[in-house]
């Protein structure tokens, strides 16, 4: 019986950690939307491949209306959570790092991984004016993923 109890306690810790991450997401997204709006960026498109822990960000494209622009060198405070500390850790990250972290947090959502066990590719669109995040996703199969890496 002891191994089952340990597994249950580990799963409980994981569920608790995910709930904490989800609780911090609006704080981090609000800071991102404010920074995008201040920089005159109307929306930001992030193309990705895979789901966490194997997710990869392929590109980040900021837009001012219909025109592509560069992300400024702005730094933001990002609320991070670690496994070994109950309190929030504030990190000073570049705008690009904040975008990457928010996307990886979204791609690490257990519900998404359950729905798409073979992985996914797609894009997020961060709309600074509407303060929303849209997800456009295509499921990939495990077989296609393996074949794409030379059959490893």
C-alpha positions as CSV (number, residue, x, y, z in Angstrom):
1,X,0.0,0.0,0.0
2,X,2.8,2.5,0.7
3,X,3.8,3.0,-3.0
4,X,0.2,3.9,-3.9
5,X,0.1,6.5,-1.1
6,X,3.4,8.0,-2.3
7,X,2.0,8.2,-5.9
8,X,-1.2,9.8,-4.7
9,X,0.8,12.4,-2.7
10,X,3.0,13.2,-5.7
11,X,0.0,13.6,-7.9
12,X,-1.6,15.9,-5.3
13,X,1.5,18.0,-5.3
14,X,1.4,18.2,-9.1
15,X,-2.3,19.2,-9.1
16,X,-1.6,21.9,-6.4
17,X,1.4,23.2,-8.4
18,X,-0.7,23.4,-11.6
19,X,-3.4,25.3,-9.7
20,X,-0.8,27.8,-8.5
21,X,0.5,28.3,-12.0
22,X,-3.0,28.9,-13.3
23,X,-3.6,31.4,-10.5
24,X,-0.5,33.4,-11.5
25,X,-1.2,33.3,-15.3
26,X,-3.6,36.4,-15.2
27,X,-1.1,38.4,-13.3
28,X,1.7,37.7,-15.9
29,X,-0.6,38.1,-18.9
30,X,-1.9,41.5,-17.6
31,X,1.7,42.7,-17.3
32,X,2.5,41.4,-20.8
33,X,-0.6,43.1,-22.3
34,X,0.3,46.4,-20.6
35,X,3.8,46.3,-22.0
36,X,2.6,45.4,-25.5
37,X,0.1,48.3,-25.5
38,X,2.8,50.7,-24.2
39,X,5.1,49.7,-27.1
40,X,2.3,50.2,-29.6
41,X,2.1,46.5,-30.4
42,X,-1.5,45.5,-31.3
43,X,-0.9,41.8,-31.3
44,X,1.8,39.2,-31.1
45,X,1.9,35.8,-32.9
46,X,3.8,32.9,-31.4
47,X,4.3,29.8,-33.5
48,X,5.1,26.6,-31.6
49,X,5.7,22.9,-32.1
50,X,5.0,20.2,-29.4
51,X,3.6,20.4,-25.9
52,X,5.5,20.7,-22.7
53,X,7.9,19.4,-21.6
54,X,9.0,19.0,-25.3
55,X,7.5,22.3,-26.6
56,X,9.6,24.5,-28.9
57,X,8.8,28.1,-29.8
58,X,9.5,28.5,-33.5
59,X,8.9,32.2,-33.8
60,X,7.6,35.4,-32.1
61,X,6.1,38.0,-34.4
62,X,4.9,41.4,-33.0
63,X,2.6,43.5,-35.0
64,X,1.4,47.2,-35.0
65,X,-1.8,46.8,-36.9
66,X,-0.9,45.2,-40.2
67,X,2.8,46.0,-40.0
68,X,5.5,43.8,-38.4
69,X,7.6,45.5,-35.8
70,X,10.4,44.7,-33.4
71,X,9.9,43.8,-29.7
72,X,11.4,46.5,-27.5
73,X,14.1,45.6,-25.0
74,X,11.6,46.1,-22.1
75,X,12.1,44.2,-18.9
76,X,9.1,43.0,-16.8
77,X,8.6,41.4,-13.4
78,X,7.4,37.9,-13.9
79,X,5.6,35.9,-11.1
80,X,7.2,32.5,-11.1
81,X,6.6,29.5,-8.9
82,X,9.1,26.9,-7.9
83,X,8.5,23.4,-6.6
84,X,10.6,24.0,-3.5
85,X,9.1,27.3,-2.3
86,X,5.5,28.1,-1.5
87,X,6.0,31.9,-2.2
88,X,6.0,33.6,-5.5
89,X,9.4,34.4,-6.9
90,X,9.6,37.6,-8.9
91,X,12.0,37.5,-11.8
92,X,13.2,40.3,-14.0
93,X,12.8,39.0,-17.6
94,X,12.9,40.5,-21.0
95,X,9.7,40.9,-22.9
96,X,10.7,37.9,-25.1
97,X,11.4,35.8,-22.1
98,X,8.0,36.6,-20.6
99,X,6.2,35.7,-23.8
100,X,8.2,32.4,-24.0
101,X,7.4,31.6,-20.4
102,X,3.7,32.3,-20.7
103,X,3.5,30.2,-23.9
104,X,5.3,27.3,-22.2
105,X,3.0,27.5,-19.2
106,X,0.0,27.4,-21.5
107,X,1.5,24.4,-23.4
108,X,2.1,22.6,-20.2
109,X,-1.5,22.6,-19.2
110,X,-2.4,18.9,-18.3
111,X,-5.8,19.2,-20.0
112,X,-4.2,20.2,-23.3
113,X,-1.7,17.3,-23.0
114,X,-4.5,14.9,-22.3
115,X,-6.6,16.0,-25.3
116,X,-3.5,16.0,-27.6
117,X,-1.3,13.1,-26.4
118,X,0.5,12.9,-29.7
119,X,1.6,16.5,-29.5
120,X,0.6,19.6,-31.4
121,X,1.8,22.5,-33.5
122,X,0.1,25.8,-34.0
123,X,0.2,29.4,-32.8
124,X,-1.0,31.7,-30.1
125,X,-2.2,35.2,-30.9
126,X,-1.9,37.7,-28.0
127,X,-4.3,40.6,-28.7
128,X,-3.1,43.5,-26.7
129,X,-6.3,45.6,-27.2
130,X,-8.8,42.9,-26.4
131,X,-6.4,41.4,-23.8
132,X,-7.1,37.9,-25.0
133,X,-5.0,34.9,-26.1
134,X,-6.3,32.8,-29.0
135,X,-5.0,29.4,-29.8
136,X,-4.9,27.9,-33.3
137,X,-3.7,24.3,-33.0
138,X,-3.2,21.3,-35.2
139,X,-2.8,17.8,-33.6
140,X,0.2,15.8,-34.5
141,X,0.4,12.1,-34.1
142,X,3.1,10.2,-32.2
143,X,3.9,8.2,-35.3
144,X,4.4,11.4,-37.4
145,X,6.6,12.9,-34.7
146,X,8.8,9.8,-34.6
147,X,9.0,9.6,-38.4
148,X,10.0,13.3,-38.5
149,X,13.0,12.6,-36.3
150,X,14.3,9.8,-38.5
151,X,12.4,7.0,-36.7
152,X,14.1,7.2,-33.3
